[in-house]
Amino acid sequence: MAGAAMYELVRVGTDRLMGEIIRLERDLATIQTYEETSGLRVGDVVERTGEPLSVELGPGMLGGIFDGVQRPLRDIARVTGDVYIPKGIAVPALDRASSWEFVRSPETMLREGDLATGGDIFGVVPENTLLDHKCMLPPGAKGRVTYLAPEGTYGVDDTVIELEYNGKKTSYTLSHKWPVRTPRPVAKKLSADTPLLTGQRVLDTLFPSVLGGTCAIPGAFGCGKTVISQALSKFSNSDGIVYVGCGERGNEMAEVLMDFPQLTMTMPDGREESIMKRTTLIANTSNMPVAAREASIYTGITLAEYYRDMGYNYSMMGDSTSRWAEALREISGRLAEMPADSGYPAYLAARLASFYERAGKVSCLGSPTRTGSVTVVGAVSPPGGDFSDPVTSATLGIVQVFWGLDKKLAQRKHFPSVNWLISYSKYDDALLPFYDGFDSSFVGVRATAKQVLQQEDDLNEIVQLVGKDALAETDKVVLETARLIKEDYLQQNSFTSYDKYCPFYKSVGMLKNIIDFHTRATDLIEKTSSHAGDGRVTFDMIKRRMGGVIYKLASQKFIEVSDGEESVRRSLQEVSDEVERAFRDLESANFESMR
């Protein structure tokens, strides 16, 4: 194998199995194959391709399902009629039989004779009714345009643009290849300032992420990591989703394939569109080759970067990075490398960091000027929910958002089972301008809510020792407010039309009303604490006089989002008015009793 390069793609044996060179020692190469190697013999031919493991980028990826090395599973099933991937199968990632309508880009208006460079958009393919596929020159391309195809119908292999540089002409088609282990270049990295809105109240309000952020969802088996990943895929404000099923059970990917085509999203013009039109699936489940599992994460992030370069905000869900790390551990063990903690390779943290750093908001190459982002959400599966696991601890040193799942919450059927005491987000400061423009009081309301939840955890220890009656009246208000926040705000029912998705304006309105009740109750108790007899307001008095108000605060989640934003805001304002009226009446009654 003299002259071969690291990570070069090769074909092994008579079946031409796909493989990748992962170690070179003089003329001896170590190859990891992405298929079953039974039947290989000493003396079988290894064929070099001269290029690294790459993905094919172009129209036709949306709505598709690929394996870890971008082999199209639907096309393989159609060609072979088999439910398993045959050894050595070579089916192109993009369908050569499909034709696409090509329209010259109205944004750049490139013409023959113009100078062009990598990243320039020269055309648009309306791939579906949800996303337009921007046809871009690949990074590194440069020259003067000598040919630009007229508008019409073309296949992915048809030449649509030709550049001349130093007397050499280069033709480009609707598609191009890019090595998965190499990040796609950008003009500039930018600071993220727009929230990733998920529709999950606990995530959007207490522990927000940004478009272009990095998030980790660690949790034990059965805590709901996959459920949260799928909820983000269904309801987040991303333009598109790359969902990578990395080493998880096959029935989870089957559920995605069954559910996603039936789910719709409402467009600004009111029409309903299937969310599968903005989704690409990478499936490398637990019964598929381990080596391809290691490559699947890179395949997914490369597809997300490609759409980012068009100017879209894309999200990639990795479920789960623990299974990816296990594949890395198995490959490292077969290479006889020195193991580190729990048998993982010593470079585990470096590999994780190099993957997560491909997220971010960027200024894209080429013209027109545009920005895009890649958000990475990685589910982590520590054995037994032990967050000191090497993969979890290495991930937490890299990501900016930690959504820690709690086994006890999941057992109580509290979903999303995000533990509000251990989770955190480091994007609060970056989102301050957004919050100030949306509702200037929100940051203070959120801080109070977090403080209430922390105080409630401290008070529970006292309650277990001496009972609830021994608490101060204001502490009783804290317990009641925490109950409202935990049971009626943070907990959501994904099987209902009113609670499966909660827009940000509704989340903020609900929390403001709950904290308003808390603040008014605390102030009234403190203001009358020095009064004697009937002039002193207690928590029991508030609860007795305001049972209906507390019920309405708990019932805010039942407000139907489908009625429209104006209707939701009006309903929330009615609850707010009732809270104010109830406290005003209580103060008046208290004043009269003192007289």
C-alpha positions in Angstrom: 0.0 0.0 0.0 2.9 2.4 -0.6 1.7 5.8 -1.6 -1.7 5.4 0.1 -3.0 8.2 2.4 -4.6 8.2 5.8 -8.4 8.0 5.7 -8.3 7.1 2.0 -11.3 5.1 0.7 -10.5 1.6 -0.6 -12.4 -1.4 -2.0 -11.5 -4.7 -0.4 -11.7 -8.2 -1.9 -13.8 -9.7 -4.7 -17.0 -8.2 -3.2 -15.3 -4.7 -3.3 -16.2 -4.0 0.3 -16.0 -0.3 1.3 -13.2 0.5 3.7 -11.1 3.3 5.0 -7.4 3.4 5.9 -7.0 4.2 9.6 -3.3 3.4 10.1 -0.2 3.4 7.9 3.1 1.9 8.9 5.6 2.0 6.0 3.8 0.0 3.2 1.5 -1.8 5.6 -2.1 -0.3 5.9 -4.8 -1.0 8.5 -8.3 -0.8 7.0 -11.6 -0.5 8.7 -14.4 -1.8 6.5 -18.0 -0.7 6.7 -19.4 -4.1 5.9 -19.2 -7.8 7.1 -15.7 -9.2 6.3 -16.5 -12.9 6.4 -15.1 -14.6 3.3 -12.0 -12.4 2.9 -8.8 -14.4 2.2 -5.1 -13.7 2.3 -4.2 -12.4 -1.2 -7.5 -10.6 -2.0 -7.0 -7.4 -3.9 -7.3 -4.0 -2.2 -8.3 -1.3 -4.7 -7.4 2.3 -3.9 -9.8 5.1 -4.9 -7.4 8.0 -4.3 -10.0 10.0 -2.4 -11.2 10.2 1.3 -14.5 9.0 2.6 -16.9 11.6 1.1 -20.6 12.4 0.8 -22.4 13.4 -2.3 -24.1 16.8 -1.9 -26.9 17.9 -4.1 -30.7 17.9 -4.7 -32.5 14.8 -3.5 -31.3 14.5 0.1 -34.3 16.0 1.8 -36.7 13.3 3.0 -34.2 10.6 2.3 -32.8 7.9 4.7 -29.1 6.8 4.4 -26.8 4.6 6.3 -23.7 5.8 8.1 -21.7 6.2 4.9 -24.5 7.7 2.9 -25.8 4.7 1.1 -29.5 5.3 0.3 -31.5 2.6 2.1 -34.7 3.0 0.1 -32.9 2.7 -3.2 -30.9 -0.4 -2.0 -34.1 -2.0 -0.9 -35.7 -1.2 -4.3 -32.7 -2.5 -6.3 -32.0 -5.6 -4.4 -35.4 -6.5 -2.9 -33.6 -7.4 0.3 -34.3 -6.1 3.8 -30.5 -6.2 4.5 -27.7 -4.3 2.8 -25.9 -6.8 0.5 -22.1 -6.9 0.7 -20.3 -4.6 -1.7 -23.4 -2.9 -2.9 -22.6 0.4 -4.6 -25.7 2.6 -5.1 -25.2 6.3 -5.7 -26.4 8.5 -2.8 -28.3 10.8 -5.2 -30.9 9.3 -7.6 -29.5 9.5 -11.2 -33.0 8.9 -12.6 -34.5 12.0 -11.1 -34.5 15.3 -12.9 -34.6 18.7 -11.2 -35.9 22.1 -12.4 -33.0 24.5 -12.5 -33.6 28.2 -12.2 -30.9 30.9 -12.4 -30.4 32.6 -9.0 -32.1 35.9 -8.9 -29.8 36.8 -5.9 -26.5 36.8 -7.7 -27.5 37.0 -11.3 -24.3 35.4 -12.5 -23.7 35.7 -16.3 -21.2 34.4 -18.7 -18.0 36.4 -18.4 -18.5 37.2 -14.7 -15.9 36.2 -12.1 -17.0 33.5 -9.6 -15.6 31.8 -6.6 -16.4 29.0 -4.1 -19.7 29.4 -2.3 -21.3 31.6 -5.0 -24.9 30.7 -5.6 -25.6 30.4 -9.3 -29.0 28.7 -9.4 -31.9 27.4 -7.4 -33.6 24.0 -7.5 -37.1 24.0 -5.8 -36.5 20.6 -4.2 -39.9 20.7 -2.4 -42.5 23.1 -1.3 -40.6 23.7 2.0 -37.0 24.3 1.1 -35.3 25.7 -2.0 -32.0 24.0 -2.8 -29.4 26.6 -3.5 -26.9 25.5 -6.2 -23.4 26.6 -5.0 -19.9 26.4 -6.4 -17.9 24.0 -4.2 -15.3 25.6 -1.9 -12.0 26.1 -3.9 -13.7 26.8 -7.2 -12.7 30.0 -9.0 -12.5 31.5 -12.4 -14.5 33.3 -15.1 -17.9 31.9 -16.1 -17.7 30.6 -19.6 -21.0 28.6 -19.6 -24.1 28.8 -17.5 -26.9 26.4 -18.4 -30.3 27.9 -19.4 -33.2 27.4 -17.1 -34.7 23.9 -17.5 -34.6 20.3 -16.3 -31.3 18.6 -15.4 -30.0 15.5 -13.7 -27.4 15.7 -10.9 -24.6 14.7 -13.3 -25.4 17.3 -16.0 -23.1 20.2 -16.4 -24.8 23.5 -15.4 -21.8 25.9 -15.0 -18.2 26.0 -16.4 -15.4 28.2 -15.1 -12.1 29.1 -16.7 -9.0 29.8 -14.7 -5.5 30.2 -16.2 -6.6 28.7 -19.4 -8.1 25.6 -17.8 -11.8 25.0 -17.9 -13.6 23.2 -15.1 -17.2 21.9 -15.3 -19.6 21.7 -12.4 -22.9 19.8 -12.0 -25.8 20.1 -9.6 -23.9 18.0 -7.1 -20.4 17.7 -5.7 -18.5 15.6 -3.1 -17.0 16.7 0.2 -14.8 14.7 2.6 -16.8 14.0 5.8 -13.9 14.5 8.3 -13.0 17.9 6.9 -15.2 20.9 8.1 -16.6 23.0 5.2 -14.9 26.4 5.1 -16.7 29.6 6.1 -16.0 33.3 5.7 -16.3 34.1 9.4 -17.7 32.6 12.6 -20.3 34.8 14.3 -21.8 35.1 17.8 -25.1 33.4 18.0 -28.0 35.7 19.2 -31.2 33.9 18.2 -32.8 31.2 20.5 -33.4 27.7 19.4 -37.1 27.4 20.2 -38.1 23.8 20.9 -41.7 24.1 22.1 -40.6 22.5 25.4 -41.2 25.0 28.2 -38.4 23.8 30.5 -35.9 24.1 27.6 -37.1 27.4 26.1 -37.4 29.4 29.3 -35.1 28.0 31.9 -32.2 26.5 29.9 -32.3 28.0 26.4 -30.0 27.2 23.5 -29.2 29.2 20.4 -29.3 28.6 16.7 -25.7 27.5 16.2 -25.3 26.2 19.8 -24.1 22.9 21.2 -26.3 20.9 23.6 -26.0 17.6 25.4 -28.8 15.4 26.7 -27.4 12.9 29.1 -29.6 10.4 30.8 -30.1 6.7 31.7 -32.1 4.3 29.7 -35.8 5.2 29.5 -35.4 8.8 30.6 -36.6 10.2 27.3 -33.4 11.2 25.4 -34.9 10.0 22.1 -38.2 11.6 22.8 -36.6 15.0 23.4 -34.5 14.6 20.2 -37.6 13.8 18.2 -39.5 16.7 19.7 -36.7 19.1 18.7 -36.9 17.6 15.2 -40.6 18.0 15.0 -41.2 21.4 16.5 -37.9 23.5 16.7 -37.6 26.7 14.7 -34.7 25.3 12.6 -35.1 25.4 8.8 -34.1 21.7 8.5 -33.0 18.7 10.5 -30.4 16.0 10.1 -31.4 13.1 12.5 -28.6 10.6 13.1 -29.6 7.3 14.7 -26.2 6.3 15.9 -26.1 2.8 17.5 -29.6 3.0 19.0 -32.3 0.4 18.5 -33.8 -0.1 15.1 -37.3 0.3 16.3 -36.6 4.0 17.2 -35.6 4.8 13.6 -38.6 2.8 12.4 -40.8 5.0 14.7 -39.3 8.1 13.1 -39.9 6.7 9.6 -43.6 6.0 10.6 -44.3 9.2 12.5 -42.5 12.0 10.7 -44.3 11.7 7.3 -47.6 12.1 9.1 -46.6 15.1 11.2 -47.2 18.6 9.7 -46.0 22.1 10.3 -48.0 25.2 9.6 -46.4 27.6 7.2 -46.7 31.5 7.4 -49.2 31.4 4.6 -51.4 28.9 6.5 -50.7 25.7 4.5 -49.7 22.4 6.2 -46.5 20.7 5.2 -45.0 17.4 6.2 -41.9 17.9 8.4 -40.2 15.0 6.5 -39.7 17.6 3.7 -37.1 19.3 5.9 -35.6 16.1 7.4 -32.7 13.8 6.4 -32.2 10.6 8.3 -28.9 8.8 8.9 -29.6 5.4 10.2 -26.8 3.3 11.7 -28.6 1.2 14.3 -27.1 -1.3 16.8 -27.3 -4.2 14.3 -25.4 -2.3 11.6 -21.6 -2.2 11.2 -19.7 -0.6 14.1 -17.2 1.1 11.8 -19.9 2.8 9.9 -21.4 3.9 13.2 -18.2 5.8 13.8 -18.5 7.5 10.4 -22.2 8.3 10.7 -21.8 11.3 13.0 -19.4 12.9 10.5 -21.8 12.2 7.6 -24.6 13.9 9.5 -22.6 17.0 10.4 -21.3 17.4 6.8 -24.9 17.3 5.4 -25.9 19.9 8.0 -22.9 22.2 7.0 -23.9 21.9 3.4 -27.4 23.3 4.1 -25.9 25.9 6.4 -23.8 27.2 3.5 -27.0 27.9 1.6 -28.0 30.3 4.4 -30.3 28.0 6.4 -30.4 27.4 10.1 -29.9 23.6 10.4 -29.9 21.3 13.5 -28.3 17.9 13.8 -29.6 15.4 16.4 -27.0 12.7 17.4 -28.7 9.8 19.1 -26.4 8.9 20.8 -22.8 10.0 21.0 -22.2 7.3 23.6 -22.7 4.6 21.0 -20.4 6.5 18.7 -17.8 6.6 21.4 -18.2 2.8 21.9 -17.5 2.3 18.2 -14.4 4.5 18.7 -13.4 2.3 21.6 -13.9 -0.9 19.7 -11.8 0.3 16.8 -9.1 1.6 19.2 -9.0 -1.8 20.9 -8.5 -3.7 17.6 -5.7 -1.3 16.8 -4.1 -2.3 20.2 -3.9 1.3 21.3 -3.2 2.2 24.9 -6.7 2.5 26.6 -7.6 5.3 28.9 -10.6 5.6 31.4 -13.1 2.7 30.9 -11.2 1.5 27.9 -12.0 4.5 25.8 -9.0 5.9 23.7 -7.0 8.7 25.2 -8.1 11.0 22.3 -11.8 10.6 23.0 -12.2 14.2 24.3 -10.2 15.6 21.3 -12.5 13.8 18.9 -15.6 15.0 20.6 -14.3 18.6 20.6 -13.4 18.5 16.9 -16.9 17.3 16.2 -18.8 19.8 18.4 -16.7 22.7 17.1 -18.3 22.3 13.7 -21.4 23.8 15.1 -22.0 27.6 15.1 -23.4 30.5 13.3 -21.3 31.7 10.4 -21.0 34.1 7.5 -21.0 31.9 4.5 -18.5 31.9 1.6 -19.4 33.5 -1.7 -22.2 35.8 -2.8 -24.8 36.9 -2.0 -23.8 37.7 1.6 -25.7 35.3 3.9 -25.6 33.7 7.3 -26.3 30.2 8.4 -26.0 28.0 11.4 -25.5 24.4 12.6 -26.9 23.5 16.0 -25.7 20.2 17.4 -27.8 18.3 20.0 -26.1 15.2 21.2 -27.9 12.6 23.3 -25.5 10.8 25.8 -26.3 7.4 27.3 -24.1 6.9 30.4 -24.4 3.4 31.9 -26.8 3.5 34.8 -27.2 7.3 34.4 -23.7 7.9 35.9 -22.7 11.4 34.7 -19.1 10.7 35.7 -18.9 8.4 32.7 -15.9 9.4 30.4 -18.1 10.3 27.5 -20.5 12.4 29.6 -17.7 14.3 31.4 -15.8 14.9 28.2 -19.0 16.2 26.5 -19.8 18.5 29.4 -16.4 20.2 29.1 -17.3 21.1 25.5 -21.0 21.9 25.1 -22.6 25.1 26.4 -26.0 23.7 27.2 -26.6 20.7 29.6 -30.1 19.2 29.7 -29.6 16.6 32.4 -32.4 13.9 32.5 -33.5 12.5 35.9 -34.5 8.8 36.3 -36.8 9.6 39.2 -38.7 12.2 37.2 -39.1 9.7 34.4 -40.4 7.1 36.8 -43.0 9.6 38.0 -44.0 10.1 34.3 -42.8 13.7 34.5 -41.7 14.5 30.9 -39.6 16.1 29.7 -37.6 14.6 32.6 -35.1 17.5 32.7 -33.7 18.0 36.2 -33.9 21.7 36.9 -31.4 21.6 39.6 -28.4 20.2 37.6 -29.2 21.5 34.1 -27.7 24.8 32.9 -27.2 27.0 29.9 -24.3 29.4 29.1 -26.2 31.3 26.5 -28.2 33.5 28.8 -26.1 36.6 28.3 -26.0 36.1 24.5 -29.8 36.1 24.4 -30.3 39.2 26.6 -30.9 41.5 23.5 -33.6 39.0 22.2 -35.3 38.8 25.6 -35.2 42.6 26.1 -36.9 43.0 22.7 -39.5 40.3 23.4 -40.4 41.1 27.0 -38.1 43.1 29.2 -39.5 41.5 32.4 -38.8 38.0 31.3 -35.2 37.7 32.6 -36.3 38.8 36.1 -39.3 36.4 36.0 -37.0 33.5 35.0 -34.5 34.3 37.8 -37.3 34.2 40.4 -38.6 30.9 39.0 -35.1 29.3 39.3 -34.7 30.7 42.8 -38.1 29.3 43.9 -37.2 25.8 42.6 -33.9 25.9 44.5 -35.5 27.1 47.7 -38.1 24.4 47.4 -35.4 21.7 47.2 -33.8 23.2 50.4 -37.2 23.4 52.2 -38.1 19.8 51.4 -35.3 18.6 53.8 -36.9 20.7 56.6 -40.4 19.4 55.8 -39.2 15.8 56.0 -37.8 16.5 59.5 -40.3 18.7 61.2 -43.3 18.8 58.9 -44.9 21.5 56.7 -46.7 23.3 59.6 -43.3 24.4 61.1 -42.5 26.4 58.0 -42.8 30.2 57.8 -45.8 31.5 55.8 -43.6 32.8 53.0 -41.9 29.4 52.8 -45.4 27.8 52.3 -45.9 30.2 49.3 -42.6 29.0 47.9 -43.7 25.3 48.1 -47.1 26.1 46.4 -45.4 28.1 43.7 -42.8 25.4 43.1 -45.6 22.8 42.8 -47.3 25.0 40.2 -44.0 25.4 38.2 -43.1 21.7 38.4 -46.5 20.0 37.8 -48.3 22.5 35.6 -45.5 24.4 33.8 -42.4 22.2 33.4 -44.3 19.0 32.8 -45.8 18.6 29.3 -48.0 16.0 27.7 -46.9 15.2 24.1 -50.0 13.3 23.4 -52.3 16.3 23.6 -53.0 19.0 21.0 -52.7 21.8 23.5 -49.4 20.7 25.2 -47.3 18.8 22.7 -45.9 22.2 21.6 -45.8 25.4 23.5 -44.8 28.6 21.6 -42.5 31.0 23.4 -45.1 33.7 23.9 -47.3 31.2 25.7 -44.4 29.9 27.8 -43.5 33.4 28.9 -47.1 34.4 29.7 -47.7 31.3 31.8 -44.6 31.8 33.8 -45.2 35.5 34.4 -48.7 34.8 35.8 -47.3 32.1 38.2 -44.5 34.3 39.4 -46.9 37.3 39.7 -49.0 35.1 42.1 -45.9 34.2 44.0 -44.6 37.8 44.3 -48.0 39.2 45.4 -48.6 36.5 47.9 -45.2 36.9 49.5 -45.5 40.7 49.6 -48.9 40.5 51.2 -47.8 38.1 53.9 -44.7 40.1 54.7 -46.6 43.4 54.7 -49.2 42.1 57.3 -46.8 39.9 59.3 -46.6 42.5 62.1 -50.4 42.8 62.3 -52.2 41.0 65.1 -55.2 38.8 64.9 -57.4 39.0 61.8 -55.2 41.6 60.2 -52.4 39.1 59.6 -52.6 37.3 56.2 -51.5 33.6 56.2 -50.9 31.2 53.4 -53.9 29.2 54.4 -56.1 32.3 54.1 -54.7 32.9 50.6 -55.2 29.3 49.5 -58.7 29.3 50.9 -59.8 32.6 49.3 -58.0 32.0 46.0 -58.6 28.3 45.2 -60.2 29.3 41.9 -57.2 31.5 40.9 -54.7 28.8 41.7 -56.8 26.4 39.6 -56.7 28.8 36.7 -53.0 29.2 37.0 -52.6 25.4 36.8 -55.0 25.3 33.9 -53.1 27.7 31.7 -51.5 24.8 29.8 -54.9 23.8 28.5 -55.2 27.0 26.4 -55.3 25.8 22.7 -52.4 27.2 20.6 -54.4 26.4 17.5 -56.8 29.2 18.3 -54.0 31.7 17.3 -51.6 33.9 19.1 -54.0 36.7 19.8 -56.5 34.4 21.4 -53.8 32.8 23.6 -52.5 36.1 24.7 -56.0 37.3 25.6 -56.6 34.1 27.7 -53.3 34.6 29.5 -54.2 38.2 30.2 -57.5 37.2 31.7 -55.7 34.9 34.1 -53.3 37.8 35.0 -56.3 40.2 35.6 -58.0 37.6 37.8 -54.8 37.2 39.9 -54.6 41.0 40.4 -58.3 41.3 41.2 -58.2 38.4 43.7 -55.3 40.0 45.6 -57.0 43.4 45.5 -60.1 41.9 47.0 -58.2 40.1 49.7 -56.3 43.3 50.7 -59.6 45.2 50.9 -61.2 42.5 53.0 -58.2 42.4 55.2 -58.3 46.2 55.6 -62.0 46.1 56.5 -61.4 43.4 59.1 -58.6 45.5 60.7 -61.0 48.5 61.0 
